[in-house]
Amino acid sequence: MEQLGFLTWALPVVFTSLSVYIHLAAEGVSKRQMDQLDSLTDGHLCVAIGEVGLDYTTTCICRPCRNPSRCKEEARRNQEEAFINLLLLARRKSLPVIIHCRDCGDGSAAKRTLELILHHNLADMTFYRHCFEGTIEELTAWQQLLTIIFGVSGKFIRNNTGLSNS
């Protein structure tokens, strides 16, 4: 994170969004790392927190993996804890949040991401949902958030059909 601090100092016209990479968050985020992020977000050059969220495609965090099921559970638990802490940081700093959620196509990561936002009463924050590829039902569910902007990926507009109904 020290390199990021130097980068924003050396290039004062570069605006940043800051976070802990989601796959690294699967290994756990320390208080020291959160304190560093807190400090780095104090400057005017940090304009958002993100990408944050849940990525259920994260591979096992232990080598060699002895219990893939337990490892997956731990990774998801760590991602959720990091996600909540980063949302709370964004709330304290009045910064918008760039949301990332990815799974194997069943919508479970997006569903759980939204559940966490609503459970922690954070729906009034500003969110940007990047690389949206979901269904009409998922889009409708996310509109519970007061300010949500959707970025769509190329997969989303495949065959010029827009939203899929599956």
N, C-alpha and C positions, 0 to 999 in steps of 0.2 A: 504494500500500500504506500510505502515511502516514495516509490517511483511515480505514483499517481499524484501525490502531493507536489513533487517536483515538476511534473508535466503541467499541472494547472498554474503553477507559479511561473514557469518558463514561457508558457504560451497563454498569456492572459485573455486571448480572444476565443479560447476553446471552452465551450460549455460542456458539462458532463452530467450524466446520470450515474449514480454510484450504487453498488450492491455487492453482495457476495455471490459469485457464480453458483448457480443452482446445483450443479453436480458437486461442487466443493461443499456447499451447505449440507449435502447428504452426509458428509463426514462430521458435521457439527461445526458451529460457529462459537468462538470463545468470546468472553466478555471483553477481552482486549481488542479483538477484531471489531466488535460492535462499537467500542469506545473510539477506535480509530475512524470508523465510518462516521460516527457522530461528529467528530472534530472536522473531518474533511467536508462535511456537508454545511459547515458554517459559512463558507465563502459564497459570494454571489455567483460563482461559476457553476455551482451544482444546481441544476434546474429540475431534477427529479430523482426519485429512488427507483432503481430497477436496472435490469430486469429482476423481478422477484416472482415467486410462485412455486408451483410443484411440477416436477418432471418425473413421471413414472417410468421413463425409459432409462433412468440412471442404472448403471451396472453395479455389481457388488462392490462394496467399499472395503472388503477385507481380502487379503491375498494369502494363501489360497482360500477360497470360500469353502467353509465346512457346512454351512447351513444357509442356503440361498433364501429360504423363506424368512428366516429371522433377520438376515442381512437386509432384505428388501423392507421389512417392517421398520428396522432401525433407520435406514436411509430416509424413509418417508416421514418418520417421527422427527428426525433432525431437520428435514426440509420444512416441515410445518412450523417447528419452533423458530427457525430462522425467518421464515416468511412473516410470522406474527410480529417478531421483534423488529423487522424492517418496516412493516406497516406502521407500527407504533412510532418508530423513528420518523417516518414520513409525516405522521400526524403532528408530532412535536415541532417539526421544522416547517409545517405547512407546505409540503412538497407533493406534487402529483406522483403517482405510482405507475410504473410500466410493468404490466402483468405478463408473465410467461406461464403457460401450462401446456404440458404435452403428455400424451399417453399413447397407447397402442391403437387408438381409434375408437375407444368406447366412451369417451367423454368423462371418464372418472376423475381425471386430474382437474379439469375445469370445474366439475361439480363440487369437488372438495375444496378447491380454491375459493369459490364463491361462498360455500358454507362457512369457511373460516372468516371471511370478510364480514358476513352478516352476523355470525355468532359473537364477534368482538365489537359489534356496533360501529363499524367503520364505513358503512355504505355512503356516508355523506362526503367522503373524500373524492378527489378527482383521479380517475383511472384511465389508462390507455391499455387496451387489450391487444397486444401485438400478435401478428400471425394467426388471426382467427380463422379456423377451418370448420367450425361447428355447424350444428343443425339450426333450424328455425327455432326449435324449442330451447336450445341453449342460448341463442341470441336473445330471446324473450326473457329467459331467466336472468341474464346479466343486466337487463334493463331495469332491474330493481335498484341498481346503483344510481345515485342521483346524477353523477357526471361520469359517463363511460363513453370512450371513443374506441372504435374498432379499427384496427389495421388488418387487412386481409392478405393472405398469401396467394401465390399463383394457383395452388391447388384449389382454393376456394372458388375461383372463377373458371375452373376447367370446363371445357366444352361450352363456354358462354352460357351456362345454365344457372350460375349463381348459387344460392343456398341449396344444399341437398336436403331431402326430406328424411334421410336415413339417420 
